[in-house]
């Protein structure tokens, strides 16, 4: 039974150092595709690098950091008084309280898809969400419907098995990861109703930055493959997505309108890159018969 692993490098376009690190990872066969932030300060550089190196990309839909893509936006609910997006925490609360106008979400998603097409030259094969905002209950319906209307075929479903095993993750991240995974589980029927494909399994919430080790990655990747193999139909491939955040430390401009965050300026992303490119990980994939594939490859197969 084929085991397919999509290794996605998130946040391309955030700064030029990250763009280069992601391309280096791709050239070293450590990642298979990258999610592009079209409101990042280095978006055009990212698009040029992706084209030059043949790096498959998707859209990293962002409504929780920085400023909107829609240039004439005068959003009344999606942004604050300064015209910047709400934080993921405040956005989640506002959606839950019915304070976000879903027409604004649809308009911004449509604008970001259009910007992606302008940069890349084609509709994104997949669209995922920065900080998993696309999975918020009450918002995911608008997200899925809009993807379907634009011919986008796939998204990320960040439902992660056995979160309780991640004893190394502290608060407030632990609580946030449980919320994300729970939201993803609830979103499954919504995606199915709109014929939006997602991988069978997902891993990566618990291994961001210095939380990543080769041992944790291997355990977390192997777990869903072994679990799903027991119930999968004979001959059907099993696909898992690994979310990653490789990058070089940001030393210049960065961000999406708010400036670079602490994670981008630390060496944590360089540490992730070293783990992903390690011989230990490459040998693991070979030993366990895991084939690294992009979203594009999976949807063609």
CORWO-V157965 format. One record per residue. RES is the residue in one letter. BURIAL is + if it has 24 or more other C-alpha atoms within 12 Angstrom, else -. Layout:
BEGIN
res:RES burial:BURIAL
res:RES burial:BURIAL
END
This chain:
BEGIN
res:X burial:-
res:X burial:+
res:X burial:+
res:X burial:+
res:X burial:+
res:X burial:+
res:X burial:+
res:X burial:+
res:X burial:+
res:X burial:+
res:X burial:+
res:X burial:+
res:X burial:+
res:X burial:+
res:X burial:+
res:X burial:+
res:X burial:+
res:X burial:+
res:X burial:+
res:X burial:+
res:X burial:+
res:X burial:+
res:X burial:+
res:X burial:+
res:X burial:+
res:X burial:+
res:X burial:-
res:X burial:-
res:X burial:+
res:X burial:+
res:X burial:+
res:X burial:+
res:X burial:+
res:X burial:+
res:X burial:+
res:X burial:+
res:X burial:+
res:X burial:+
res:X burial:+
res:X burial:+
res:X burial:+
res:X burial:+
res:X burial:+
res:X burial:+
res:X burial:+
res:X burial:+
res:X burial:+
res:X burial:+
res:X burial:+
res:X burial:+
res:X burial:-
res:X burial:-
res:X burial:-
res:X burial:-
res:X burial:+
res:X burial:+
res:X burial:+
res:X burial:+
res:X burial:+
res:X burial:+
res:X burial:+
res:X burial:+
res:X burial:+
res:X burial:+
res:X burial:+
res:X burial:+
res:X burial:+
res:X burial:+
res:X burial:+
res:X burial:+
res:X burial:-
res:X burial:-
res:X burial:-
res:X burial:-
res:X burial:+
res:X burial:-
res:X burial:+
res:X burial:+
res:X burial:+
res:X burial:-
res:X burial:-
res:X burial:-
res:X burial:+
res:X burial:+
res:X burial:+
res:X burial:+
res:X burial:+
res:X burial:+
res:X burial:+
res:X burial:-
res:X burial:+
res:X burial:+
res:X burial:-
res:X burial:+
res:X burial:+
res:X burial:-
res:X burial:-
res:X burial:-
res:X burial:-
res:X burial:+
res:X burial:-
res:X burial:+
res:X burial:-
res:X burial:+
res:X burial:+
res:X burial:+
res:X burial:+
res:X burial:+
res:X burial:+
res:X burial:+
res:X burial:+
res:X burial:+
res:X burial:+
res:X burial:+
res:X burial:+
res:X burial:+
res:X burial:-
res:X burial:-
res:X burial:+
res:X burial:+
res:X burial:-
res:X burial:-
res:X burial:+
res:X burial:+
res:X burial:+
res:X burial:+
res:X burial:+
res:X burial:+
res:X burial:+
res:X burial:+
res:X burial:+
res:X burial:+
res:X burial:+
res:X burial:+
res:X burial:+
res:X burial:+
res:X burial:+
res:X burial:+
res:X burial:+
res:X burial:+
res:X burial:+
res:X burial:+
res:X burial:+
res:X burial:+
res:X burial:+
res:X burial:+
res:X burial:+
res:X burial:+
res:X burial:-
res:X burial:+
res:X burial:-
res:X burial:+
res:X burial:+
res:X burial:+
res:X burial:+
res:X burial:+
res:X burial:+
res:X burial:+
res:X burial:+
res:X burial:+
res:X burial:+
res:X burial:+
res:X burial:+
res:X burial:-
res:X burial:-
res:X burial:+
res:X burial:-
res:X burial:-
res:X burial:-
res:X burial:-
res:X burial:-
res:X burial:-
res:X burial:-
res:X burial:-
res:X burial:-
res:X burial:-
res:X burial:+
res:X burial:+
res:X burial:+
res:X burial:+
res:X burial:+
res:X burial:+
res:X burial:+
res:X burial:+
res:X burial:+
res:X burial:-
res:X burial:+
res:X burial:+
res:X burial:-
res:X burial:+
res:X burial:+
res:X burial:-
res:X burial:-
res:X burial:+
res:X burial:-
res:X burial:+
res:X burial:+
res:X burial:+
res:X burial:+
res:X burial:+
res:X burial:+
res:X burial:+
res:X burial:+
res:X burial:+
res:X burial:+
res:X burial:+
res:X burial:+
res:X burial:+
res:X burial:+
res:X burial:+
res:X burial:+
res:X burial:+
res:X burial:+
res:X burial:+
res:X burial:-
res:X burial:+
res:X burial:+
res:X burial:+
res:X burial:+
res:X burial:+
res:X burial:+
res:X burial:+
res:X burial:+
res:X burial:+
res:X burial:+
res:X burial:+
res:X burial:-
res:X burial:+
res:X burial:-
res:X burial:-
res:X burial:-
res:X burial:-
res:X burial:-
res:X burial:-
res:X burial:-
res:X burial:-
res:X burial:+
res:X burial:+
res:X burial:+
res:X burial:+
res:X burial:+
res:X burial:+
res:X burial:+
res:X burial:+
res:X burial:+
res:X burial:+
res:X burial:+
res:X burial:+
res:X burial:+
res:X burial:+
res:X burial:-
res:X burial:-
res:X burial:+
res:X burial:+
res:X burial:+
res:X burial:+
res:X burial:+
res:X burial:+
res:X burial:+
res:X burial:+
res:X burial:-
res:X burial:-
res:X burial:+
res:X burial:+
res:X burial:+
res:X burial:-
res:X burial:-
res:X burial:+
res:X burial:+
res:X burial:+
res:X burial:+
res:X burial:+
res:X burial:+
res:X burial:+
res:X burial:+
res:X burial:+
res:X burial:+
res:X burial:-
res:X burial:-
res:X burial:-
res:X burial:+
res:X burial:+
res:X burial:-
res:X burial:-
res:X burial:+
res:X burial:-
res:X burial:-
res:X burial:-
res:X burial:-
res:X burial:+
res:X burial:+
res:X burial:+
res:X burial:+
res:X burial:+
res:X burial:+
res:X burial:+
res:X burial:-
res:X burial:+
res:X burial:-
res:X burial:-
res:X burial:-
END
